[in-house]
Amino acid sequence: MKVVAIVGYHNSGKTTLAERLVKALKEKGYRVGYVKHDPKGHGVTDREGSDTWRIHSLGVKTALLAPGRLTLWERREDDPFSLIREHFGDCDVVLLEGYKGLREVPKIVVGDLRVENEILRVAGTEEVDHIIEVIEKMEENLL
């Protein structure tokens, strides 16, 4: 499995680039996973007062299973590698959005952010073919 992070400043185009990469990688036959870093906890996947919110607020692992979708709420402080090993083992490529501080993860930088382990710097608007070539040349880095 290859794990690569897409990093950049807020509103630099990380999600747009990730979306384009996921589509292109899937078209090439890769099994792709995606993990978004939310260090401030602003992401919302449930609404206050809903059944799942009420049960999860009691401190238990909670899941919502709907046709074609599983949503899982779990309180945990794992590093992203534990999460990837547990839930993304069937993927060829896992894209992390964010996690600029993880030194060991190769990074595609959108914009002018300076980070360790940069493998490619992009504007975010170019075609993704070259980015995919760089990912394809990477060694597997999470076994």
C-alpha positions, 0 to 999 in steps of 0.5 A: 500500500502507498500512503501519500499526504496532500498538504497546503494552507487552508483553501489552497485546493487540497480537497479539489486536488484529492477529488481529482486524484481519486477519480483518476486513480480509480479510472486506472483501476486502483483501489483508493482510500481517503482520510481527512485530517480535522485537527480542530474537530470542525467536521460534522457528520451528525446533528445534535439530537439525532438518534445516533448523536444521542447514543454516541454521546453516551461514549459508545462506538456507534454505526449507521448502516444505510443502503450503500453506506456505513458511517462509524463514530468512534472516540479514538486518538490513534495515529492515522496509520492505525486507522489505515491498517484497520479500515483501509487494508484493501486499498492500493493507495490511501490519500491523506488530506492534511497531516503536514506534521507527519514526517514519515509520510511523503507529501504532495504540497499544494502552494508554497507551504514548507514541509518535510518529506515533500515529493512534489509541489503543485499549483493544484490546477494542473492535470493529475497525470504527472502526480499519478506517475510520481505516486506509481513510482513510490515504494509501498510505505505501509505494509 
